[in-house]
């Protein structure tokens, strides 16, 4: 074995390839072929999308476990531990399992160079395959067509949402982005799209390759049931079985996760040939995901953590804040990557936030500086106070918060991760 610890393996992987991202499947597919990973015994679900992928994975995992169906999942990035990325029946894999898998991959790759993400994807497929689970759920990291996850032929492909993000790699043409994400679909397999506003390129791709198309607003629908005040109190889902029969769930509790992603997971589960649980309402109401609209208490203050890092996610966060505002003020702690549409992320939140605290994300060269964030907010008509770290910004926000105030931490997985480390 080349290295003895997970930290050593990951540090080496970060330096192995000439670039952090190298779109294409030839290298990673060849290594997977050598490891005999391309024809798994599990049913495979691949999930792409700008936002909501992790929520779809979490819901699908919960549905499987409720029905005693063994399941392995791969998501990225992680928040606190690399092990979070690969779960077997909801349990994170161990350091030893990862090190042994990395060693197998390293021996198989020989002369082939792999990126950090490609190593992780292969390790996920390797470990999930070795666990002999019934369902393998894989989250796409970037795009779809050329992402390492796409070496696997999915029995069900899911596109959760489509918006502009990762412009350096995917561009700004929403039709092209849709086509790239639809690249996870396969001929004569199920192709789900949870975005009712998706560009026509997604459906066109599915139809061109002969995939079985299931789209929000067509074969699949959701509806919110209002209470007497006009606020959403429950929701209903309708879709189809693998035989094309109508299927529905009513009186579901309002989810903690994006409703279209939850709906897509329910539909994927049904199309895998499984029966929906009798107590779906109770099950779905309890599904959550770390760092996605997650509420914690820290030093007696309510803290809302959300990894919203693109305009579409920020707009969804703003809708949640409008539907459930604090009784007092909202104080925001923000750290963002420099290459994001920072004003597009911050803009939807300006009317909801009373007190902005921006921070450097220490140890991350990709992060925007606190001075850049100050200028971004100023251009949006908001003033802010700058801090050298997420820790200092969070502590200042919590100290300034009154009894009825709420603190929001958002802007990046890295921002939320550093806040979680402090809170724990």
N, C-alpha and C positions, 0 to 999 in steps of 0.2 A: 504494500500500500504506500502510495506516494506521501501522504500526510496522515497524521494521527488524530487531529482534531477538526471539527467542523469549521472553526475560525480559519485554520490554515488552508483548508480546501477552498473556502470562499475567497480568501485574500488572493490565492493563486489564480482562481478563475477570473477575477477582476482584471488581471494583467495578461491573461493568456492570449486573447484575440486582439487584433489591431484596432478594432473599434468596438464601442459599447453596444451598438446595434448594427446588425448586418443582415438586412432583409433577404430572404431566400431560403429554400428548403433543401438544396442539394446536399450540403454538408451534413446537416442534422439528420436527414433521411437516411443517408448512407450509414451513419453510426447506428441509427435505430435498426436498420436492416441487419447489421452485424450482430446486434443484441437480440434479434428476433422479436422485436417489439411491435411490428407493424400490423400483426394480425392478432389482436387481443381476444381473449375469451369473453370479456365483459361487453355489455352494451355501452356504446360511447355517445356522450352528449358533449358537443363543443359549443361554447358560448362566447360570442363576440358582441361588441357594442361600445359606444362612447361612455355611457354611464349605465349603472345598474347590473353589471355582470356579476359582481360578488353577491349581490342580493339574490339573483337568480340561482346561483350555486348554493347559497345557504338554504333557500327554500326547497330546492330539489333534494338536497342532502336530508333535510328534516322529513320530507315526505317518504323518502326511502327508508329511513330508520324507523319511522312510525309503523311501517308495514313489514318490518324485519327483513328488509332487502339490503344486503351488504353494499356499501358504496365507498368509493375513493374519490377525493376531490383535489384539484390543483387550482390555486389562485395566486395572484400576485398584484402588487408587491405585498410584503408583510409589514406589520406595524412594530412589534417588539422582538419577535424571534423568527429567524428564517424558517424554522420548523412549521410555522403557521401555514406555509404555502401548500403543504402536502398533508392531507388528513385521511386516515383509514377508519371508517365508521365513526367519524367526528373526533377521533383522537389524533393529535399531531404525531408525526413520525419522530423517532428518536435521533439524536446526533449519530449514534452508531449506524442506524439504518441508512442515513444520508451518506455517511463516509464510505460505507461499503458499496452503495450504489454509485457514488462518484468514482470509486476505484474501478468498478466494472466498466463504467463509461470511458474512463481514461485509458484503460487497457484496450478497449475496442476501437477507440478513435484513432490510435496510432499517429499517423501523420496529419490528421484532420484537425484544424483549429476550430474551437467552439467558443461562442460568447457565454458570458455569465448566465444569461437567460436560457440559452440553448441547453447548457448543462442542467439547469434546474428543471426544464421541461422534460428532458430525457430521464432524469432521476424520478420525476413524478410518474411518468408512464411505466418505468421499470418497477418502482415500488408498488404501485397500484396493481400492476399485472401480477406480480409475485404474491400479492395478497389474495388473488383469486376472487375478487369481489364481483358482484353481479352487474354493477353500474359504475362506469368511469366518467366523471364530470370534469371537463377541462376548460379553464378560462383562458381566452386569448389575451395575450399581453398587449399587442399593438397591431391594429388593422385586422387582418384575418387571412387573406389569401396567401401572404408570404410569412405569416407568423409561424414559429416552430411548432405550435400546437397543431397546425394544419397538416402535419405529416400523417395524422390519424384520420381515418375515414369515419365520420360521425354518422351514427344511426339517426340522430336528431341534431340538427344545427339550429341554434337560436341566435338571433340578432336582437338585442334588447332595445337599443336606441342609436340614433345616428345624429351626430353634430360635429362641428369643427373642433378638432383637437389634434395635437401632434402634427401641426402643419408642416414641420420640417420633413416629415416622412410621408404624410398622407396628402398634403396639399390643402387647398381651400375650396375645392370644387366638391360640393356635397354629393353630387351624383357619382363622382369618382370614388369618394369615401364609401358610399353605399355599396358600390361594386366590390371594393376591396373587402369589406366586412362580409358580404354575401359569399365570398370565396370559400367559406367553411361549409357551404351546402354541397351535397353530393347527389348525383343522379339516382332517382328512384328511392330516395330517402326523404325524411320529413324536414321541411324548411320552415321554421317559425320566425315571424317578424312581429315584435311587440310594439313597434313604433308606427302609430297610425299615420304620421306625417312623413314616413320614409320616402326617399326619392324613388322614382319608378325603376331606377337601375337595380334595386334589390329584387323586386318581383321579376324583372326582365331576366336577370341572371338565373333565378330559380327556374323559371319557365324554360329558358334556353337549354338548361342541362337536364330537364325532365325531373326536377325535384317535386315533391308533393308539398304544395304551398299552403300554409296556414298563417293568416295575417290578422292582426288586430283590426277590428272594424269590419271583418268579413267572416271567416270561419270562427274567429275568437273575439269575444267582446267582454267588456267590464262595464258595470253601471254602479253609481253611488246612490245609495238610498238615504235621502235627507230625513232628519227628524223634524219636530215641530218648529224648531228655530231656523230651519233651513240649512243647518250644518250637517255634514256627512256623518252618519251614525253607523252605517254598515255598507257593505258592497256585495255585488253579485258577479259571478264569473260564468261564462258559457263558452263551450268549445266543442271539440269532436273527439271521438275515440279513433283508434287505428282502423276501425272498420267504417268510419265515416258517420257514425251515429251521433246524435246530439247529446251533449253532456252539460250539466250545470251544477253550480254550488251557490247557495243563497245565504243571506244573513251572515256574511263573513265579517269579523271585526276589522276596523280600519287598520291596515298594516303599518308597522314601523318602517318598512322598506318600501321602495317605489312600487306602486301598484302594478304597472305594466310588467315589471320584472317578476313579481310574484305570480301574475297571471301566466306569463310565459313558462314558468317552472311547472305550474299545475298542468298546462297543456303538454309540455314535454313528458311529464310523468305518465299522463294518459296515453300518449303516443308510443311510449315504450311498452305498452300493453298491460299496465297495472291499473287496478281499481283504486279510485280515490277513497281516502279514509272516511269512515263514518263520522268521526269527530273532527272533520277538517277545520271547523270554526275555532275550536280550542287549540288545535295544533298551529294553525297559521298565525293566530294572534300572539303566539309566544316566540316567533322566529325573529331574531335580531342579528346584528352584525356589528362588530367592534368598529368604532369610528364612523359609522353611518347613522347620523341623527341619534347618536348614543348620548344618553343623559346620565351623568354621575354627580355625586356630591363631593366637593373638595373643600376642606376647611369651613364647612357649614354653608357653602355656596353651591347653587345649582350650576353645573357646567355642561354645555351642549357641545359635543365633539362631532365634527363632520369633515370628511376629506374632500369636500367640493373644491375642485381645482380647475374647472373650465366653466365657461358662461352658462352652459345648459344645466350643469349641476348646481351652480349658484342660483339660478332662477328657481329651480326646484326647492332649494333651501329657503329662498325668500318666501315662497308660497307656504312652506311649513311654518315659518316665523309669523306670517300674517294670520295663519289659521290658529296658531297657539302662541300669542305674544306673552312676554313676561308681565307680571303685575306692576313691575317697576321698570328699570332701564335695562337695555341690552348693551353689554360691554363686549367688544370683539378683540380677540388676539389673533393676529394674522401673520402668516409666513407663506411666501409663494415662490415658485420657481421662476427664474428670470425669463425663460422662453415661453411662458404662458401669456395669454391675453389678459394681463393683470387688471386692466380697467374693465374689461368684460366680465371678469370674475367679481370684482369689488362693486361695480355699478349697481346691480340689483339689490345689494344689501344696504346701501347708503341710507335709505329712508327708514330702515329698521334699527340701525345702530346709533346709539347716543355717544359712545366713547370708544375710539379706536386706539389700539395699542399694537404697533407693528414691530416685527422682530427679525433679526438675522437668524437663519437656520444654521447653527454652528456645525462645522464639519462637512458642509455641502457646497461645493464650488458652483453648482448649477443654480443655487438660490439667488433670488433678488436681494439686494441689500436693503436695509431698513430705510436708508435715504431714498432709494428708488420708490419704495412703497409709500413713503411720506409724500413724494411728488405725485404719485399716481392718485392718491386720495385727494390731494389738493386740487388736482385737475378735475375731480368729480365734485368739488365744493365741500370737502370734508377735511377737518384737521385731525391730526393724530400725534401720539407721543411714541418716540422710537426707543427700542431696547436692544441691547447687545445679544440677547438670547430669548428663546421661547420661554425658558424658565423664569427669567426676570419679568417678562411681559405678563405671564400667567399669574405670578405672585402679586404683581401690582394690580392686575384686574380684580383678583379675588379680594385683595385688601380694600379696594375702592368700592366694591359691590355692597349695596345695602341689603336689607332683609328680603326685599321683594325683587331684587335684580337677578339677572341671569348673565353668565359669561359664555360667550361663544368662542370656540377654538376651531379655526378652519384654514383652508388654503392649500393644503398639501398632505400627503401621507406622512411626510417627514415632520411637519408641524404637529400633527396629531400624535404621532409616535413619541416625540419628545415630551409633549404634554402628559401623555399616559405614563411615561417613565417617572415623571415628577409626582404625579398623582398616586402612583403605586408605591 
